[in-house]
């Protein structure tokens, strides 16, 4: 699934108490901000100090404090041998022999290991870089055609609208492409994935790789879980799931007329998510975290855009034009991303095993040539959330049926 940042060689080992033997009860007691343990492959690690240096951010690793993080660790780190070097100084012991390997449903987790091994043996983890290069090529070609239309034939309302639709489409497609580079799932060398990720999300979209990493990997770590998945943080504008509306009713929280949210959703959600909310977040992240490289990539996008648009629209017209493009893009983004998660279970932390948590929070969208292209293949959301496994549906279906679970397709 990829990592949240670039790792460098470990510096000084972080000292912990002498290696010991622990129970799950002891591990689970270390789950607060200033005292965090977790378990990976039965080994117990004290990550209290390491979280501040974690390339994927403090939050994503802290979400697993006091829990078994084996599945998440495997999913997020493509080069397990390299990352093991960073774990060794943090190890303080292991689980007692009488303790189960997982703090949750061991049978599901064990069967998931078997399924994962089968998928790896069939080569379904092997990406095809040529496919992603062609995807990038079609984005660049579509953007060039969008500009050529108004350069050659003028800026009439019809041609301007057509150009805006094409540019919004390139923004959507670039968003899906950067997603794959951001997961480090295209090239074997992480450095190539990081470079292409910054180019696509920065130069082609004007956004920040660091902002996306820290936000998106929390979503994968704890999908549809309040206070842990930023994608279901509605800022009191909407209430989602079956639990939140009840809680708001009991507490008499009335920031918005929630019984009318199905009406104002179309005025607030799709039009403003990217142009307003995301843009504010991105700018704040780059400046507050001093991500100057991301800022340079982002500025290169706006410089390129203004050089293309000002000669035809002027400065004010260019701002209006890009705002309209962002609004169009935002509508497409909301429909593609939210149909995979919002219809599913959204609740507080239930401490489920990895497989059950991912299944209950995700659903697939029926396959078609258009759906595959328009969604950037994110209509295979169940496979993606279980570890970038597009194409293993028959294997998964057989394994899930053993536990009475089903992969929901919308």
SEVEXLO-103747 format. One record per atom (N, C-alpha, C): x, y, z. Coordinates in steps of 0.001 Angstrom, whole numbers, padded with zeros to 6 digits, always signed. Example, Ala and Ser with C-alpha at 12.3 -4.5 7.8 and 13.67 -1.06 7.14 Angstrom:
<sites>
+013190-005690+007800 +012300-004500+007800 +013200-003300+007800 +012850-002250+007080 +013670-001060+007140 +012900+000030+007870 
</sites>
This chain:
<sites>
+000823-001199+000000 +000000+000000+000000 +000857+001250+000000 +002084+001111+000468 +002981+002247+000385 +003214+002894+001721 +004173+003811+001748 +004508+004510+002969 +004205+005973+002885 +004273+006643+004024 +003894+008042+004069 +005033+009013+003870 +006250+008538+003708 +007355+009454+003534 +008626+008693+003260 +009750+009401+003210 +011013+008753+002908 +011779+008505+004200 +012284+007272+004338 +013042+006900+005506 +014528+007089+005261 +015239+007483+006295 +016687+007539+006245 +017219+006545+007262 +018508+006322+007245 +019075+005349+008155 +018794+005755+009599 +018516+004788+010477 +018245+005106+011873 +019447+005747+012526 +019156+006680+013433 +020244+007369+014116 +020604+006582+015377 +020345+007173+016552 +020678+006482+017783 +019522+005592+018209 +019799+004381+018679 +018723+003519+019147 +017953+004186+020271 +016661+004000+020267 +015830+004540+021327 +015719+003483+022408 +016169+003817+023581 +016230+002823+024646 +014863+002548+025246 +014597+001318+025580 +013363+000962+026265 +013723+000103+027460 +012722-000401+028188 +013039-001265+029321 +013600-002581+028792 +014225-003326+029637 +014827-004581+029223 +013766-005479+028592 +014222-006287+027613 +013291-007151+026895 +012495-007988+027886 +011174-007990+027716 +010313-008712+028641 +009227-009459+027911 +008363-010070+028683 +007231-010817+028156 +005966-010145+028666 +005033-009876+027738 +003864-009075+028092 +002571-009755+027675 +001518-009388+028352 +000176-009827+027981 -000488-008727+027160 -001598-009094+026507 -002327-008091+025735 -002871-006999+026649 -003229-007373+027862 -003752-006369+028801 -002705-005303+029100 -001451-005725+029252 -000381-004763+029502 -000157-003868+028283 -000148-004467+027098 +000063-003685+025875 -001052-002664+025692 -002286-003083+025911 -003431-002202+025686 -003484-001044+026666 -002780-001147+027783 -002769-000047+028756 -001863+001097+028308 -001022+000855+027298 -000098+001880+026802 -000638+002454+025491 -001685+003249+025611 -002352+003753+024412 -002678+005235+024493 -001975+005953+025360 -002225+007397+025434 -001121+008166+024739 -001283+009457+024647 -000392+010282+023827 +001066+010212+024265 +001312+010083+025560 +002676+010107+026086 +003219+008722+026430 +002483+007694+026060 +002919+006330+026378 +002270+005386+025372 +003038+004973+024354 +002451+004207+023264 +003278+002959+022958 +002599+001811+023057 +003183+000552+022634 +002309-000017+021522 +002910-000884+020717 +002131-001655+019751 +002835-002984+019496 +002111-003882+018810 +002623-005224+018551 +002678-005473+017056 +003813-006015+016601 +003972-006427+015207 +004599-007811+015209 +003888-008781+014661 +004377-010163+014607 +004818-010671+015981 +003959-010406+016962 +004139-010855+018348 +005233-010115+019100 +005947-009241+018482 +006977-008462+019163 +006372-007149+019654 +006767-006739+020855 +006219-005536+021476 +007208-004388+021310 +006711-003250+020854 +007556-002080+020591 +007043-000865+021356 +007979-000124+021919 +007663+001155+022561 +007927+002265+021542 +006882+002853+021018 +007018+003858+019952 +006799+005279+020455 +006820+005458+021760 +006476+006759+022357 +007299+007885+021766 +008599+007703+021670 +009471+008748+021117 +009551+008695+019591 +009416+007507+019031 +009575+007338+017583 +008462+008022+016791 +007278+008130+017374 +006159+008679+016606 +006466+010061+016038 +007289+010832+016749 +007612+012174+016278 +008507+012145+015040 +009193+011037+014829 +010097+010905+013685 +009514+010044+012579 +008335+009506+012808 +007738+008595+011843 +007462+009317+010527 +008013+008840+009404 +007839+009534+008117 +006377+009670+007693 +005532+008749+008124 +004120+008821+007769 +003308+009735+008653 +003947+010326+009659 +003249+011229+010556 +002933+010603+011896 +002688+011459+012870 +002410+010998+014232 +001079+010273+014311 +000068+010818+013667 -001289+010318+013876 -001488+008897+013365 -001000+008612+012164 -001303+007315+011559 -000738+006162+012381 +000440+006336+012977 +001017+005269+013791 +000404+005261+015187 +000033+006439+015682 -000576+006514+017014 -001958+005883+017048 -002612+005794+015911 -003927+005163+015862 -003868+003692+016272 -002670+003097+016231 -002528+001683+016585 -001860+001486+017940 -001752+002523+018725 -001175+002388+020066 -002032+001457+020905 -001391+000490+021547 -002101-000477+022373 -002746-001603+021594 -002448-001701+020296 -003095-002700+019453 -002062-003523+018679 -002576-004548+018009 -001766-005302+017060 -001739-004534+015741 -000560-004197+015254 -000408-003399+014030 +000223-004201+012906 +000209-005519+012998 +000895-006353+012018 +000379-006130+010605 -000940-006191+010430 -001511-006048+009088 -001268-004654+008526 -001455-003641+009354 -001232-002270+008898 +000230-002053+008532 +001139-002580+009354 +002571-002441+009091 +002927-003072+007750 +002391-004259+007486 +002673-004944+006225 +002103-004176+005041 +000896-003642+005205 +000238-002941+004106 +000917-001622+003758 +001447-000928+004753 +001981+000409+004525 +003454+000435+004117 +004172-000659+004292 +005613-000640+004037 +005987-001668+002971 +006242-001229+001740 +006574-002172+000662 +007906-002887+000859 +008866-002231+001536 +010181-002836+001769 +010292-003181+003250 +009782-004333+003626 +009729-004706+005040 +011113-004902+005651 +012052-005435+004861 +013396-005676+005392 +014072-004373+005779 +013887-003340+004962 +014501-002053+005264 +013901-001447+006530 +012596-001511+006657 +011930-000887+007797 +012233-001636+009092 +012536-002938+008994 +012854-003707+010192 +014019-003098+010970 +014935-002431+010255 +016085-001821+010922 +015654-000735+011887 +014532-000096+011607 +014052+000962+012472 +013263+000410+013656 +012800-000825+013519 +012027-001427+014599 +012913-001994+015708 +014062-002515+015343 +014906-003203+016323 +015203-002373+017569 +015602-001099+017437 +015882-000327+018653 +014651-000061+019515 +013450-000247+018940 +012225+000067+019657 +011651-001139+020390 +012172-002342+020089 +011601-003546+020682 +011927-003634+022168 +010901-003894+022976 +011092-004019+024424 +010725-005410+024920 +010260-006264+024022 +009908-007611+024436 +009001-008275+023424 +008256-009255+023904 +007331-009968+023027 +006133-010447+023839 +005132-010935+023117 +003944-011437+023799 +004249-012749+024509 +003597-012944+025614 +003747-014208+026335 +003257-015358+025468 +003836-016518+025655 +003500-017681+024838 +002025-018056+024960 +001423-017719+026088 +000011-018053+026301 -000934-017060+025630 -000406-015941+025119 -001234-014915+024498 -001464-015230+023020 -002650-014945+022510 -002884-015146+021070 -002044-014169+020253 -001830-014488+018990 -000996-013638+018138 -001659-012297+017836 -002993-012268+017891 -003722-011043+017565 -004694-010730+018684 -004861-009446+018927 -005772-009057+019998 -007223-009124+019569 -007455-009331+018264 -008831-009446+017772 -009025-010830+017135 -009885-010938+016164 -010284-012219+015558 -009097-012913+014891 -008493-013847+015568 -007290-014503+015059 -007560-015318+013802 -008729-015965+013735 -009011-016830+012586 -009049-016038+011288 -009730-014880+011315 -009803-014059+010112 -008415-013585+009718 -007617-013131+010704 -006280-012617+010404 -005386-013711+009841 -005471-014916+010407 -004641-016020+009921 -005009-016380+008486 -006313-016420+008213 -006746-016739+006853 -006359-015628+005886 -006337-014396+006383 -005921-013288+005527 -004452-013414+005159 -003628-013891+006090 -002216-014142+005776 -002093-015162+004655 -002901-016213+004725 -002877-017244+003697 -003287-016669+002346 -004348-015865+002363 -004829-015235+001135 -003769-014304+000556 -003122-013535+001414 -002090-012612+000949 -000928-013369+000303 -000516-014467+000915 +000573-015269+000355 +000192-015814-001014 -001074-016234-001160 -001537-016747-002440 -001505-015659-003511 -001950-014466-003135 -001968-013344-004080 -000548-012970-004505 +000371-012960-003545 +001769-012638-003862 +002358-013674-004810 +002051-014946-004575 +002598-016011-005422 +002075-015926-006849 +000872-015355-007031 +000294-015206-008365 +000731-013912-009048 +001567-013133-008372 +002117-011932-008977 +001175-010743-009074 +000101-010758-008274 -000873-009669-008368 -000413-008390-007684 +000710-008454-006961 +001279-007246-006378 +002206-006520-007358 +002512-007149-008478 +003464-006581-009417 +002772-005533-010294 +003183-004280-010145 +002602-003189-010942 +003196-003208-012354 +002493-002562-013269 +002955-002438-014649 +003236-000962-014925 +004486-000540-014794 +004823+000880-014972 +004366+001457-016307 +004344+000631-017358 +003916+001127-018667 +002482+001646-018616 +001612+000957-017881 +000224+001397-017749 +000153+002791-017142 +000936+003024-016099 +000896+004315-015423 +001538+005407-016277 +002544+005040-017063 +003142+006012-017992 +002137+006421-019065 +001380+005465-019568 +000344+005774-020551 -000755+006622-019931 -001079+006339-018688 -002076+007144-017974 -001605+008588-017859 -000336+008766-017496 +000224+010106-017418 +000227+010774-018789 +000556+010016-019820 +000578+010567-021170 -000784+011060-021618 -001835+010326-021280 -003172+010741-021719 -003639+011983-020949 -003150+012159-019715 -003456+013370-018947 -002801+014590-019599 -001525+014453-019939 -000800+015570-020561 -001393+015913-021925 -001780+014894-022686 -002368+015127-024006 -003708+015843-023889 -004550+015407-022948 -005865+016020-022770 -005738+017466-022318 -004774+017745-021445 -004574+019129-020995 -004086+020010-022143 -003168+019483-022942 -002671+020252-024087 -003803+020568-025067 -004672+019600-025327 -005802+019827-026229 -006760+020873-025663 -006962+020848-024341 -007862+021820-023712 -007363+023246-023914 -006061+023457-023785 -005505+024799-023999 -005503+025167-025481 -005188+024194-026346 -005156+024480-027784 -006520+024921-028316 -007580+024380-027773 -008930+024734-028224 -009164+026238-028099 -008819+026806-026949 -009082+028241-026770 -007963+029104-027346 -006766+028544-027479 -005693+029317-028134 -005989+029494-029622 -006469+028426-030251 -006655+028428-031702 -008013+028995-032109 -009069+028561-031435 -010419+028930-031875 -011085+030021-031040 -010397+030508-030009 -010926+031643-029265 -011612+031264-027969 -012072+032291-027256 -012610+032109-025907 -014118+032358-025858 -014832+031822-026816 -016293+031915-026757 -016788+031124-025552 -018041+031379-025143 -018590+030692-023979 -018558+029172-024167 -018900+028717-025360 -018947+027276-025613 -017567+026649-025533 -016589+027275-026185 -015239+026720-026194 -014583+026829-024815 -014870+027922-024109 -014327+028075-022757 -014880+027001-021827 -016176+026733-021943 -016800+025693-021119 -016219+024321-021463 -016061+024030-022754 -015486+022752-023174 -014071+022604-022641 -013283+023668-022730 -011915+023629-022218 -011899+023399-020716 -012822+024052-019991 -012884+023889-018534 -013225+022450-018156 -014156+021848-018878 -014529+020458-018604 -013340+019527-018840 -012602+019770-019918 -011438+018935-020209 -010352+019119-019157 -010122+020354-018725 -009106+020605-017702 -009522+020026-016352 -010820+020091-016029 -011298+019474-014792 -011105+017957-014840 -011308+017381-016029 -011099+015941-016193 -009638+015576-015999 -008729+016397-016519 -007302+016119-016314 -006932+016225-014840 -007569+017167-014123 -007303+017288-012693 -007769+016039-011949 -008932+015546-012305 -009425+014312-011687 -008493+013139-011968 -008120+012980-013229 -007259+011858-013601 -005879+011976-012949 -005368+013188-012861 -004086+013384-012171 -004218+013042-010692 -005398+013322-010120 -005627+012967-008726 -005589+011478-008494 -006173+010706-009415 -006122+009240-009272 -004700+008725-009498 -003988+009325-010441 -002630+008860-010732 -001681+009143-009572 -001746+010351-008998 -000862+010669-007877 -001140+009749-006690 -002383+009286-006595 -002757+008362-005535 -001917+007079-005602 -001708+006563-006801 -000919+005332-006948 +000560+005579-006678 +001087+006719-007159 +002480+007042-006847 +002645+007290-005349 +001663+007938-004736 +001737+008230-003306 +001745+006980-002451 +001131+005912-002938 +001148+004631-002228 +002420+003840-002504 +003331+004420-003275 +004605+003765-003615 +004374+002417-004288 +003345+002355-005116 +002937+001063-005666 +003233+000888-007148 +003961+001836-007760 +004216+001747-009199 +005606+001210-009479 +006613+001858-008931 +008003+001457-009173 +008563+000715-007962 +009551-000119-008198 +010180-000839-007098 +011002+000099-006228 +011595+001135-006836 +012369+002104-006077 +011449+003187-005525 +011446+003350-004209 +010585+004347-003586 +010901+005753-004063 +012184+006020-004362 +012581+007361-004777 +011884+007776-006068 +011677+006816-006988 +010974+007128-008236 +009509+007425-007963 +008906+006657-007063 +007512+006909-006699 +007357+008288-006059 +008283+008627-005154 +008211+009932-004495 +008356+011074-005505 +009288+010926-006438 +009517+011976-007427 +008299+012176-008313 +007754+011080-008848 +006574+011190-009707 +005361+011667-008928 +005290+011281-007656 +004181+011754-006824 +004218+013272-006686 +005387+013813-006400 +005509+015266-006258 +005242+015973-007583 +005671+015382-008674 +005435+016002-009984 +003943+016050-010308 +003259+014929-010096 +001843+014869-010473 +000982+015701-009530 +001136+015500-008212 +000270+016223-007289 +000683+017684-007157 +001974+017964-007368 +002440+019341-007251 +002349+020124-008541 +003059+019672-009565 +003125+020433-010806 +001847+020321-011632 +001189+019172-011618 -000028+019013-012414 -001292+019419-011675 -001248+019431-010317 -002457+019744-009554 -002314+020920-008597 -001096+021327-008279 -000909+022450-007364 -001143+022118-005913 -001050+020835-005549 -001291+020411-004172 +000024+019963-003516 -000078+019405-002322 +001097+019027-001535 +001141+017525-001299 +002282+016906-001610 +002454+015472-001376 +002414+015168+000114 +003028+016016+000921 +003046+015802+002369 +001641+015873+002945 +000873+016859+002514 -000519+016984+002982 -001299+015730+002641 -001165+015243+001416 -001922+014063+000975 -001501+012832+001769 -000193+012629+001932 +000296+011455+002647 -000279+011378+004056 -000138+012474+004793 -000547+012459+006200 -002060+012325+006339 -002808+012817+005379 -004257+012712+005428 -004731+011335+004955 -004222+010900+003830 -004765+009700+003203 -004390+008427+003946 -003210+008363+004523 -002823+007138+005202 -003556+006952+006519 -004017+008047+007119 -004909+007891+008272 -006210+007228+007841 -006685+007627+006663 -007914+007032+006128 -007747+005526+005929 -006607+005100+005409 -006382+003668+005197 -006183+002930+006517 -005547+003588+007472 -005267+002927+008742 -006542+002645+009524 -007460+003595+009520 -008706+003453+010281 -009875+004000+009470 -010280+003336+008400 -011335+003874+007535 -012687+003965+008232 -013357+005101+008012 -014721+005332+008513 -014819+005319+010034 -013727+005651+010718 -013743+005703+012177 -013612+007158+012614 -014605+007641+013341 -014601+009029+013786 -013344+009340+014601 -012830+010531+014422 -011640+011072+015095 -010338+010457+014604 -010409+009436+013737 -009197+008818+013203 -009122+008891+011683 -010251+008817+011009 -010286+008934+009555 -010703+010355+009188 -009786+011169+008643 -010147+012558+008304 -011207+012662+007221 -011411+011596+006449 -012395+011640+005372 -013838+011637+005883 -014054+011287+007146 -015408+011346+007701 -015531+012462+008738 -014550+013365+008731 -014633+014557+009584 -015385+015631+008808 -016642+015812+009104 -017504+016714+008343 -017585+018120+008935 -016758+018409+009954 -016685+019751+010540 -018056+020261+010985 -018908+019375+011439 -020254+019707+011921 -021170+020230+010819 -020721+020152+009566 -021577+020617+008470 -022594+019536+008102 -022156+018274+008149 -023038+017141+007875 -022891+016123+009002 -023882+015255+009142 -023764+014096+010022 -023859+012858+009142 -023030+011858+009435 -022954+010670+008589 -023052+009418+009445 -023392+008317+008787 -023510+007046+009475 -024790+006946+010288 -024889+005867+011068 -026080+005646+011891 -025902+006166+013315 -024657+006276+013772 -024387+006668+015156 -024378+008173+015354 -023706+008894+014470 -023523+010332+014664 -024838+011120+014729 -025802+010867+013851 -027068+011617+013969 -027737+011432+015325 -027678+010227+015878 -028280+009963+017184 -027547+010732+018277 -026208+010707+018217 -025417+011421+019220 -025682+012920+019174 -025749+013474+017971 -026021+014903+017841 -027408+015238+018385 -028377+014325+018169 -029719+014558+018676 -029767+014536+020188 -029078+013566+020801 -029050+013461+022257 -028373+014673+022883 -027263+015111+022283 -026518+016255+022810 -027096+017601+022355 -028112+017532+021516 -028769+018736+020987 -027777+019668+020288 -026924+019066+019483 -025962+019831+018690 -026661+020318+017426 -026697+021612+017236 -027474+022178+016130 -026668+023229+015363 -025468+022866+014940 -024672+023793+014139 -025342+024062+012788 -025999+023031+012260 -026669+023135+010966 -028035+022462+011060 -028970+022807+010165 -030266+022098+010129 -030092+020724+009485 -029597+019761+010263 -029182+018479+009712 -030323+017705+009056 -031566+017957+009477 -032680+017254+008849 -032917+017758+007426 -032189+018806+007032 -032268+019307+005660 -030936+019160+004920 -030008+018351+005475 -028680+018284+004873 -028701+017689+003465 -029700+016872+003171 -029804+016321+001821 -030122+017414+000803 -030596+018549+001266 -030905+019656+000376 -029704+020590+000199 -029054+020961+001313 -027932+021894+001181 -026614+021192+000839 -026616+019858+000814 -025409+019124+000429 -024898+019574-000943 -025804+019735-001899 -025403+020076-003260 -024880+021510-003364 -025190+022345-002395 -024718+023727-002404 -023409+023885-001649 -023120+022947-000754 -021959+023093+000122 -020884+022040-000149 -021291+020760-000251 -020318+019674-000356 -019499+019671-001624 -020072+019227-002730 -019295+019128-003973 -018676+020443-004454 -019359+021596-004386 -018751+022810-004948 -017562+023340-004149 -017530+023105-002813 -016558+023794-001971 -015442+022904-001429 -015552+021595-001579 -014566+020711-000953 -013148+020999-001430 -012920+020962-002728 -011572+021204-003257 -011229+022692-003344 -012101+023537-003934 -011723+024954-004090 -011482+025682-002776 -012186+025306-001713 -012078+026041-000451 -011381+025198+000622 -012023+024116+001067 -011539+023352+002212 -010163+022751+001967 -010007+022010+000879 -008719+021376+000601 -007630+022414+000351 -007935+023462-000398 -006921+024465-000694 -006420+025153+000569 -007323+025452+001496 -006908+026060+002765 -006021+025099+003537 -006414+023828+003596 -005612+022816+004287 -004222+022692+003673 -004169+022657+002352 -002898+022466+001654 -001945+023624+001928 -002434+024837+001808 -001590+026007+002056 -001110+026024+003506 -002012+025745+004436 -001646+025727+005858 -000594+024656+006136 -000751+023476+005534 +000196+022385+005754 +001584+022742+005242 +001666+023267+004033 +002977+023578+003450 +003709+024654+004242 +002979+025634+004741 +003618+026733+005476 +003916+026332+006917 +002945+025761+007611 +003141+025424+009026 +004183+024331+009219 +004274+023381+008273 +005260+022300+008385 +006532+022599+007612 +006579+023764+007010 +007764+024218+006265 +008149+023238+005160 +007166+022823+004424 +007394+021925+003296 +007646+022767+002046 +008837+023345+001983 +009158+024298+000922 +009281+023617-000438 +009694+022363-000468 +009755+021650-001743 +008351+021472-002318 +007417+021080-001467 +006025+020962-001908 +005490+022304-002369 +005864+023366-001665 +005400+024704-002033 +005944+025099-003403 +007195+024753-003678 +007795+025074-004977 +007072+024322-006100 +006782+023037-005873 +006036+022263-006874 +004655+022872-007101 +004001+023260-006017 +002663+023846-006130 +002695+025163-006893 +003669+026003-006581 +003780+027292-007269 +004071+027106-008752 +004785+026032-009102 +005076+025783-010516 +003790+025511-011290 +002816+024886-010623 +001519+024650-011275 +000820+025971-011556 +000736+026849-010557 +000018+028105-010726 +000736+029030-011707 +002066+028995-011717 +002825+029792-012674 +002542+029324-014094 +002547+028019-014297 +002246+027462-015615 +000823+027810-016041 -000099+027691-015125 -001494+027981-015442 -001683+029452-015824 -001091+030351-015045 -001263+031780-015324 -000608+032171-016642 +000524+031558-016946 +001186+031857-018227 +000311+031435-019404 -000472+030370-019225 -001343+029896-020299 -002636+030688-020400 -003148+031175-019272 -004492+031760-019267 -004534+033283-019311 -003572+033961-018720 -003624+035426-018650 -003668+036085-020031 -002886+035610-021017 -002967+036244-022343 -004370+036223-022953 -005203+035301-022542 -006549+035183-023123 -007637+035740-022210 -007492+035551-020894 -008557+035946-019971 -008198+037128-019076 -006913+037486-019015 -006503+038489-018044 -006403+037861-016662 -005927+038627-015670 -005718+038075-014332 -007040+037700-013667 -007998+038601-013658 -009280+038312-013016 -009994+037160-013716 -010004+037186-015035 -010646+036109-015783 -009982+034772-015535 -008661+034776-015354 -007940+033529-015088 -008327+032954-013733 -008514+033840-012739 -008926+033383-011407 -010322+032774-011469 -011220+033425-012216 -012581+032895-012375 -012542+031548-013101 -011708+031455-014126 -011618+030232-014928 -011124+029064-014088 -010051+029269-013311 -009522+028172-012507 -010482+027811-011379 -011201+028790-010852 -012185+028501-009807 -013297+027612-010353 -013734+027910-011579 -014774+027093-012204 -014265+025674-012453 -013002+025550-012884 -012405+024228-013100 -012366+023439-011794 -011963+024100-010711 -011888+023439-009414 -013270+022976-008940 -014293+023785-009194 -015649+023404-008795 -016107+022168-009565 -015842+022145-010869 -016188+020970-011667 -015432+019736-011171 -014131+019913-010926 -013320+018800-010424 -013849+018300-009090 -014232+019225-008232 -014698+018867-006901 -015951+018002-006949 -016866+018310-007878 -018066+017484-008032 -017694+016046-008394 -016813+015885-009384 -016405+014539-009775 -015689+013815-008662 -014835+014521-007948 -014069+013927-006856 -014988+013420-005753 -015967+014230-005380 -016880+013842-004306 -017658+012585-004682 -018181+012554-005896 -018986+011397-006289 -018155+010124-006367 -016928+010214-006867 -016101+009010-006999 -015646+008504-005639 -015168+009407-004789 -014569+008974-003523 -015598+008594-002476 -016707+009332-002408 -017645+009092-001320 -018559+007902-001561 -018781+007517-002807 -019659+006373-003047 -019035+005069-002563 -017709+005065-002346 -017035+003852-001878 -017096+003686-000373 -017392+004764+000375 -017266+004702+001828 -018500+005171+002597 -019105+006279+002194 -020216+006819+002975 -021411+005873+003092 -021678+005009+002091 -022802+004074+002274 -022519+002979+003303 -021276+002860+003733 -020885+001766+004615 -020939+002198+006073 -020518+001289+006964 -020571+001533+008400 -019596+002640+008787 -020091+003658+009494 -019266+004759+009999 -019535+004865+011493 -018501+004703+012303 -018739+004646+013749 -017447+004981+014484 -017512+004918+015803 -016328+005105+016629 -015494+003827+016610 -014313+003892+017190 -013399+002763+017199 -014048+001529+017827 -014016+000414+017087 -014560-000858+017579 -013460-001880+017820 -012206-001496+017537 -011066-002398+017730 -011247-003723+016999 -011590-003618+015720 -011761-004810+014903 -010434-005242+014288 -010408-006484+013814 -009230-006928+013079 -009173-006179+011743 -008019-006190+011120 -007769-005412+009907 -008755-005742+008790 -008950-007022+008520 -009791-007428+007398 -011247-007014+007605 -011788-007285+008784 -013180-006923+009048 -013389-005424+008980 -012448-004667+009517 -012553-003207+009503 -012576-002669+008077 -011701-003191+007218 -011651-002720+005837 -012914-003098+005071 -013426-004303+005307 -014617-004758+004589 -015854-003965+004978 -015997-003658+006255 -017190-002957+006706 -017175-001482+006322 -016009-000967+005910 -015907+000458+005595 -015842+000743+004098 -015763-000291+003267 -015563-000053+001835 -016518-000886+000992 -016822-000385-000180 -017595-001165-001149 -017085-000858-002549 -017276-001805-003437 -016851-001635-004824 -017968-001023-005662 -017588-000409-006766 -018535+000098-007748 -018432-000797-008980 -019559-001134-009552 -019578-002088-010655 -018601-001710-011759 -017950-002718-012286 -016921-002498-013297 -017536-002232-014665 -016951-001254-015350 -017232-000982-016758 -016041-000193-017277 -015889-000106-018573 -014762+000638-019125 -014786+002092-018657 -015999+002683-018632 -016094+004075-018202 -015799+004210-016714 -016396+003359-015879 -016154+003440-014436 -014685+003231-014100 -014058+002266-014772 -012639+002012-014536 -011807+003250-014838 -012094+003895-015975 -011317+005072-016369 -011664+006283-015515 -012945+006583-015369 -013355+007807-014685 -012924+007811-013218 -012921+006637-012590 -012555+006547-011170 -011090+006210-010964 -010323+006112-012040 -008917+005747-011884 -008738+004375-011271 -009688+003476-011514 -009697+002113-010977 -009898+002070-009464 -010325+003186-008882 -010656+003183-007461 -012059+002656-007209 -012738+002213-008263 -013999+001510-008051 -013754+000126-007450 -012487-000350-007499 -012098-001595-006822 -011605-001248-005412 -012456-000617-004624 -012017-000067-003351 -011725-001142-002303 -012468-002232-002328 -012222-003292-001344 -010827-003873-001539 -010500-004198-002790 -009172-004756-003084 -008075-003763-002724 -008320-002486-003025 -007325-001460-002737 -007090-001344-001241 -008139-001357-000451 -007989-001190+000992 -007371-002403+001657 -007469-003555+001039 -006835-004734+001635 -005398-004906+001163 -004922-003948+000356 -003505-004001+000016 -003187-003944-001448 -003873-003095-002238 -003551-002928-003649 -003687-004249-004408 -004807-004935-004253 -004945-006273-004809 -005960-006349-005936 -006037-005353-006785 -007011-005376-007867 -006811-006628-008721 -007875-007386-008904 -007785-008582-009735 -007852-009889-008971 -008011-009813-007644 -008009-011065-006883 -009392-011403-006348 -010440-010851-006967 -011800-011044-006462 -012169-012502-006234 -011891-013453-007166 -012276-014852-006926 -011621-015434-005678 -010339-015107-005469 -009634-015607-004284 -010271-015058-003016 -010573-013761-003039 -011128-013104-001864 -012506-013647-001530 -013334-013830-002548 -014701-014280-002311 -014723-015624-001588 -013827-016524-001995 -013784-017835-001359 -013354-017729+000096 -012363-016871+000347 -011878-016705+001712 -012902-016039+002611 -013601-015043+002090 -014571-014318+002901 -015755-015188+003271 -016166-016045+002361 -017339-016869+002597 -017143-017797+003794 -015884-018151+004098 -015603-019032+005243 -016004-018373+006564 -016012-017010+006565 -016310-016279+007787 -017634-015544+007701 -018444-015875+006711 -019756-015251+006595 -019691-013798+006176 -018580-013371+005555 -018429-011983+005142 -018620-011884+003646 -019084-010740+003195 -019308-010529+001776 -018662-009232+001335 -018221-009205+000086 -017681-007977-000499 -018834-007268-001200 -019221-006109-000685 -020377-005394-001215 -019993-004610-002449 -020812-004731-003478 -020614-003982-004706 -021825-003106-004957 -021548-001806-005214 -022633-000868-005435 -022892-000650-006901 
</sites>
